[in-house]
Every structure is written in C-alpha cells, then in structure tokens.
Amino acid sequence: MLDFPVRVERSAPTSLQIQLTEHLRRAILDGRLAAGMRLPSTRTLAAEAGVSRNVALAAYDELFAEGYVEGRH
C-alpha cells in the first residue's frame, strides 16, 4: 500500500496509463517514494487507483524503462 492516494481522472484527455505513470513519477521525484521502497503489486495498485491491472502494469513498465524503478524477483 502507498502512503498517499493514487487518483486518475477518467474524463481527462490523458490516458489512465499516462496519468498513473505521471502520478508515480512525481511521487518518486518529490521523495514520497524513496529509493529502495517496495512498490505495491500491480493488482494492489490497480485496485487503489480504480484501473485495470494492465494499466498498472504498463505504468510500472514505463517507469522501469525510464530507470525510475527496478525489478527484483
């Protein structure tokens, strides 16, 4: 679970994936998501944001590609 609300606007001209990615990117840059902090699963994030799991997965994939997060197994 995140310590801050994750909100997306369905009526916004920007896609849900972009909104979610930007929200998480801002949280990282603002320090609300610290280095080494474990992010919620895509299912949990999707439920909190009210989006599909595919949207959450695409947001994480984008942040990974940009170097904001890293994956571990």
N, C-alpha and C positions, 0 to 999 in steps of 0.2 A: 504494500500500500504506500502511496505517496503522501507526504505531509501537507500537500496543497491540492486544491480542487483542479481537476482537468475538465475544461469545458470547451465544447465546439458548438458552432452555430450552424444549424442545418440550412438556414436561409441565406447564409453568407455566399458571396460569389466564389470564394476559395473552397477547394475540395476539403473534405473531412480529413484526409490524409495529410495534406499540407498544413491545415490548421493544427492538427495534433503534433506533427513534426516541429512546427514553429514554436508551439507551446513548450514542448520538451527542450528544444534548443535554447529558448530563453531561460528556462529553469536552470539549465547547465551553466550558461553564461553568467547568470545572476548569482550562482552559488547555492541555489536551493537544492540542486542535485550535486553533491560533492563527488570528487574523484574517488573511485573505489566503491561508491554506493551501489548496492544491488537494486536494479530496477524491478518493478513487478512483472510478472509473466504477461504475455500478450493477452491472455484470457482475462486476467485481472484488470489490466489497463483498459481493455475494450469495455468491460462491464462498468468501470468507473467513469469512462468518457461517454458511454452510451453509443458506441460504434461497433462495427463488426470486428472480429479477430483479425481479418485480413487487413483492415485499415491500420490496426495497431501494429501488426507485423510489418507492413510497408513503412510505417513511421520509424520503427526500430531499424529496419534495413537501410533507410536513408541516413539516419544518424550514424550507423555503423560505417557506411560508405564515405561519409564526410569526416570520419575519425572522432566523432564526439563520444561514442561508446565502443566498448569491445565486448566480444562474446567469449564465454567460457563454458566448458562442458564439465 
